[in-house]
Amino acid sequence: MTAKAKAIILSAILWVGVPIAATAAPDEMADRCSYLSSVDPDKLHTALTRYAGKVMGKYPEHWMPADYANLLANAVSCNGQPVNLQNKVNAELWAVKLADVQKINAEINARSNAIAVAYGKYWTKNEEFPACATFLKWERDDVWYTNNSEKLFGTAFYNMTPEMLGLYKRLAQECVPVMKSVLDRWHAQQSGAEAIVKSILSSIEMDGLAAQENVSEIPKNLQLDARGQRIPISYLRPTTQKVVKKIIALENADRIMPTNSLIQISKWAEQVEMDETDGPDLLYAQRIKSIVADHLFRAADALRKPKAGPNSGG
């Protein structure tokens, strides 16, 4: 059986509303029963209660009473099947396992589905509404501030509309109680939920601002890359952002900053080089240091040039 065929059968097993014997052709029923016999009810029980990812095409958090009932109806229809296989469908075992999962997951699922109902009208994608447990798989490099939002949600925060960013911001906050319960299932510290949400909100803010940056207004010598991607100015610390924006304004106006200001910025850059070992601020400080050196040279050169006047010999 091909992977595509298995996926179709798996989806049908979960979503049909009546026992398959009442609607399926003999060959289709045989395929479904064959697949269902290959699913270990104990492992399904573990997958659903662990909230580790989609089960039968749907997040465990979003399983409704109808889903359990539909799956059980299929197990009952396939009880004792396939006759030619050793591992036959045991409807009684399926009934016990599904009833237990539904009881264990009831509180978490009620909370998660309430969130999905409350915010579902803002969900414009064809994919399933995000599960709270998905946020627990969040990863961010706290040096370069890159994150795995694209892997988790299909679209990187950087490429989301302000409306979608706002939705994910609210979802992350609303999901904290569910995330804590799932972390408890994972035997992990529940306080980790707040730390994850704080990191997510920070990245949403930074990536939202990064998307608004007009790259065409940033001089080429201040468009810095790391790991094949441009480093947004919003990824910099406030002081670094202030200095960078000041230099951008000078470069675009083709003006030379007063010498005292240049010396102060140079000292700032040197301090960053002493304090940092890696990251966006260090790269920008190094680039700004070289730009400042050029400005100082131009300022000194301007002072050496003779001024036109009565005594200039002109």
Summary of the structure (lengths in Angstrom):
residues: 314
radius of gyration: 29.9
end to end distance: 93.7
largest distance: 112.6
contacts: 881
relative contact order: 0.07
helix: 68%
strand: 3%
